[in-house]
Amino acid sequence: MIGVSLFRRPNRKTGASLPGYYCSFRITGADGRQRQINRQTGKTTKREAEAFAVALRESILKEAGAGEEKSALIYAALQEAADLAARHELTADLAREFLAKFTEIESGKAIRGYTITQWLDFWLDNKKVAGKPATLARYKNAVARFKSHLGDRAADRLEILAGADVQKFRDKLRAEGRSAKTTNGYLKDIRSCLTSAVKEGLLPRNPASNVATLSEEDSIQREPFTPDEVGKLLSSACSADWRGVILMGVYGGLRLGDAASLKAGNIDLVKNCLSYMPQKTSRKRKILTIPLHPSLEDFLLKHPLSDDPAASLFPSLAKTSVAGRNGLSLQFGALMEFAGICRNVIKQASDGAGRTQYARSFHSLRHTFTSLLANANVSQELRMRLTGHTTKEINDIYTHIELESLKKAIDQIPKLSISKYPK
């Protein structure tokens, strides 16, 4: 009989068992505390003693104010777990099932279990509801690589995932040649996924929380284009749309994705300005307004501008992804090579791991934009407003002061009269 023990007491003098059975059981009161009950049944047969013990337990439970049904179920499960442990058959998976069963009995709500793969897929599906395409592509890539790293272990229960697993994933990415910044990006996405599991009550803590991010000292130091190189890019562009996108980068500091996805409504030729919301910081809902440079204005006056504000400004590029084998980023790289502009390889991909890293890409036009402003003595405050940078530290990375500007700054130091000082 589960939950109740029957036994006989020995005669202290003779050692023989006394007539009649005793019973022993535990109950859990309404306050959650357990009590051990030991009583004499007054019955000489085991069947009668069992019936008496069950009736006694039910009576005491009612008096204690505990839900008989819940307490009985929980105690029965505890007894089952104890029996398995005594036979050395209580595995970690079975223990977790018992904990889930206790919670379900108490709350009335079943706890759904997940394997690592099931949770990663579930989290990814939820992100598809409101996520941006570029962000979703990044999440999908991170999840796929994490599954690949785990191999067969991805089919294990989510609860057994450890911090060491995440750390090995981080170290593997780094060893394969990926930059610290890229590696940290993958780590951030997996950490976010596991944080959601903690919020759902599936994990007691995030196993990735103590996995440190890597120092990003090896991050790519972008180099700006010179005015002459910008001229070569414009001359070599294969279409008016590409020329427009390049002008948006050099005279507006726009990123490639932002420039390619501009609409007719983003341009106001009456106020002579461009207004758009950068995709990278769209969650802040911050709109940047940039006055049109004369060169950019001349281009837009000649470029067909639709009366429909939702029409793409550069339709031949708008539907093409920035990344990918045929993406806009690689197309721009080919344009640079055609124009005879060196991309300056920083790190060459090897054995199919990682990717070739260049000091110069379309993003260099954003550095060119900021640097041209700085060399024209435009204050950093105004430069930050035009680029959307939130800190001076970030803006400094994009600012490349030309030697001629530095020379002018040095020349402003008054000459000292050497004759005033003794030799």
Phi, psi and omega in degrees: 000119185289131174095346182229135177249138176246141180203166176244146179266142179278152174287125185300331183272313185263337183086350179284155181290137176286152179292146179093149181261150170251154178235154180218135178199164177249149173229153176248118181283177180296336179277001178086357182272147181261146177230143177263126181249126175233119183221154173274132182275332183077010181251142182261345177255150183294322181296316180294322180295320179297316180297319178296317183296319179296315179296321179296317181296318180297321181294316181293322178298318179295319178295326182282349179081014179270146177293113184302315184296312180297313182298319181295317181295315180296317181294321178299319179294319178299317180296321179296317179296320179296320179296319179296319179296321180296330180267006181060036181245006181273099180276170179297321180295318179294321179299318178295324178294322178295318179299318178296323180293319178300314180297320180295319179297316183289314185268340183081003181243131180285139176265120181278132179264152181228148164276170180299315180298316181299319180289319178302317180291320180297316179297318180295319179297321179294325180292336181292340184295313185232007184281156177281147182308315182295320180291319179297321178297322179293316178299316181299319179295316180297316180296316181298318181290325179291319177298315180299320179296318183287331181064228181297334182292347177295342178273356178287166178293147183301326186296338184271357178295130185243163178300328180297326179295318180290321180295320178296324177297314178300312183293326179293316178301317181293318181293334180283355175107005179284150181291162178299322181296316178295316179299316179297328178296315177298316181299318180299318182292318179293322178297319179297319179299316182285333174297321178297324178294323177295317180296331179277358179080014181274336178229141178290331180204162182278116181294345180266357187296329182260007177275113187286146173284159182271152174294135185259036179294339181270009180300149184296129174267102183292149178244138180283165173269149174279161177305323179295320179292324176298319178299321178294322179296315180295321181290329183268352182301136186276353180205163177295327179297318179293322178297320179296318180295320179296318178297324177296326179286315186280330182251001178224348179072020182285145173285162186301313180297320180293318182294315183292333184263010179298146177251164177301327180292346178283346183255130175237099182284343177287311178276353178059052181211165177240131178233131180203163178250112180303133180297324184297327182241030184296335179296337179277350179056036182262126180260130177263135176242123185235125175299144181282127174292147181309321179294322179288322178295317179301319180296314183293329178293332179265339182278133180301121182245116184290152174284345179275114183298339182270358181285142180293137178285326179233074188301329182287346182245341190300325185266002180266133179293150177290316181270178177101168184296328179247021184287168182297328181297314179290328176298319179292324177299319177294324178296320178299315181296320178296325180279355180077029180255125182290135180273346179058085179292127177265318182214128182269134177295146180223140177056029177075002181259144181068198178211159178292133182249135182242147177280344184229132180203190178301327181297340177296334178295328177292323175293321178299315180302309181295320181292321178298322178295316181295318180290343175266014178065027173284133184298155180296326178302314179290323178299319180293323178293324181284327181267341183084010177291139183263345180227153178293328181298317179293316181298325179299325181297327183272354184260118180240103183282128179288152181301324181296320178293321178295322180295319178298322179295318180295321182295342180283350178286125182300144177288143179262141179278108183296331184295342181284346185251136179294149178283000000 
